[in-house]
């Protein structure tokens, strides 16, 4: 299990970009702004087939504003882990998360998304695939995320529902 981190003592955490044909994130990737005035960093995962496994954490939290997490695939993106781009407890706004695929986006029941901001405005989660199936588990994840995120679903191809 790999762990990738960047630290920020100043205004913004670092940037992490991973490009691979097939990418499975089964550990922890973190670009957090630790200081009270530090913004979260940016994490970008790019590949043909990307999986954020159950139990994994991808975090761009900020001491001030939350950061940005981008997950972009050309065939399939499967999200089953935790995505976190929260704002700081003393101020700042939530960050942004984009889960996208030129192919299919799968959101599994173990997925947790948080872009809240205790003292600011909650952030955004964009689901932006060509194809997506909305089953009961996906609907539950999105419903839960609405408590701490503005959620936008922008499917450009096939959007199917299955036993909701």
Secondary structure, 3 states (H helix, E strand, C coil): CCEEEEEECCCECCEEEEEEEEEEECCEEEEEECCCCCECCEEEEEEEEEEECCCCEEECCCCCCCCEEEEEEEEEEEECCEEECCCECCECCCCEEEEEEEEEEEECCCCEEECCCCCCCCCEEEEEEEEEEEEHHHHHHHHHHCCCCEEEECCCCCEEEECC
